[in-house]
Amino acid sequence: MEAVPPVLAHLDSPFINFRDYRFAEASAHGHRWIDIKRFRLPSAAPEDRALLAALIAHPQFRDTYDGSGVQDWPRHGRWWLDRITPDTYRAVDAAAASTVIRSWAGQHGPVPHALAQSMQQQVHTPIATATSTYLLGPLPKEARHDWGGIQVDFHELVLIDRPATTLTLLVAADD
């Protein structure tokens, strides 16, 4: 009999919209944003792969990040939900995870100071304190759903912080 994934309790979903910050050039925000979904770990949190499975099974994971919000459909981001498994995530260290976000955020020039501060607090500090960090790896072209091309860039990290008993899903993308 297959083990039932642990239940994650959704805590909150902060959202960083680059359009809310003043860039040197008006269009430099590039319609970018970071969606953060935080979950409370179960009291006896199992190994990381079981936590990734629990995240994938959670209703909050069914978000295409196109403004529709969380829906009961077989999509996540630009991907068909059934193409994402714990094995599609690869472990990365904090430096690699922060580099992914910093490179993506700075692709159109420097980010405003206020945005950099918000990202430090809500993204980079949780990356630095996570006990495990996972990056959604490249998926094959056929894993992209029928209208999954709405985002040009799509970066996804999962942060597991056992001392803080939290799991954080970070999606950095544009539309």
N, C-alpha and C positions, 0 to 999 in steps of 0.2 A: 504494500500500500504506500502511495506517495505521501510525503509529509506535507501538511498544510502550511503555506507560507505564514510567517508571523504577521500580526496586524500592526500596521503603522498608523498612528493617529496624526491626521493633518493638523498642523498648528496655525500656519498663516502662509500668505503668498505675497511678499513684497515685490514691487515692480519698479524697475529703474528705466525710465523713458528718456533717452538721450535728447529728445525734443524739448524737455523741460529745462535744459541747460543752455547757456549762452555760449555758442562757439564763435571763433574769430570770423568764420564764414558761415552764413546762415544755413547753407545746405550741408555743412560738414557733419551734422548729426547722422546723416545717412540713413534715417529711419530705423536706427538701431535701438535695441532695448535688451534688458536682462530680466528674465522672469525667475523668481526664486520661490520654490515651494519647500517649506520646512515641515518635517514630521518628527514626532516623538517616537523613539525606539521602544519596543516592548521591554519590560523589566528584565527578562532573560534573553537579551538579544543574541541570536545565533550568529553563525559565521557570515561573512560578507556576501557570499553568493546567495544565501537564503534571503538576506535583506534586499539585494538587488531584485530577486524574484518577487518579493513582497511589494517593492516599489512598482514594478511593471504591472502587477495585478491590481494596484490601487486605482480607484476611479479618478483621482486627480492626475494620473499619468495620461489619461485620454484627453489630451489637449493638443490641438493642432497649431496653437500659437498664431492664429490668423485673426483673432478678435472674436471668435465664436465662443471662447471659453471652454470649459470642460464639458464634454458631451459623451453620451453612451454610444461610441462608434469605434470601429477597429483601426483608429489612426492615432499616432503620436508624432507630433512635429510634422516632419515631411515624410514619415515612414509608416508603412503598414505595421500595426501593433504586433502581429504574429511574427514579424521578422526580427523583433528585438527580444533578446534573451540575456540572462546574466553573462553569457559568454561573448556577447557583442561589446561588452565593456572591458577596457584594459586598465590595469592599475598604472597610475602615474604618480610621480612625486609632486610635492607642492610647487616646486619651481617650474616644472613643466606645465602644470595646470594654470598657474598665474601667467605664464608666458602666452598660453593660448588666448586667455582673456585680454591681456595687455596688447598683444599684437592685433587682435581683432578690433579692440576699442580704438586703437590709435591709427587705424589704416587710412583715415582721411585727415590726419594731422593730430596735433595735441588735443587732449580732452581738457575741458575747462576744470579749473581747480576744484570747484564745488562738486562736479561729477567725480573727479578722482577721489575726493574725500568720501563720497557716498559709496563708491566702488570699493575703497579700502575697507570701510566698515562692514559692508554687507556681502562682499565677495572675497576679497583677498585675505582678510583676517580669518573668516571661516575656513578658507583653503589652508591657511597656515596652521590652524589648530586641529584640523581633521586628522583622525588616526588612520583613515584609508581614503584614497581619492581615486575615482574611476572616470575615464573619458570614454564616451560612446565612440567606438571605432568606426571606420568607414564601412558602410553597408553597400551591397551591390545595387546597381541601377534598378533592378526589378523590385527592390525593397521600397522604392519611392512610390507613394500612393498617387492616385490619379491627378490630384492638384497639389502635390507636394513641392512644386517648384516655386511657390510663392515667396519663400525666403531664399535669398542669394547665399547667405552664410548661415550656418546652423551649428553651434557648438554646445555640447551637453556634458556636464560634469555631475557626478554624484559624490557627495562628501559625507562620510560616516565619521561622526565624532562620538566615540563611546563614552568618554568622561562627561560630556554634555548631554548624553543620551538623545542625540539628534541625527537625522539623516536629512541632507539638503540636496535638492535637485536644482541645478543652475542651468538655465538655457539662455544662451547669448545668441541673438539673431537679428535679422532685419526683415523688413517687409516693404 
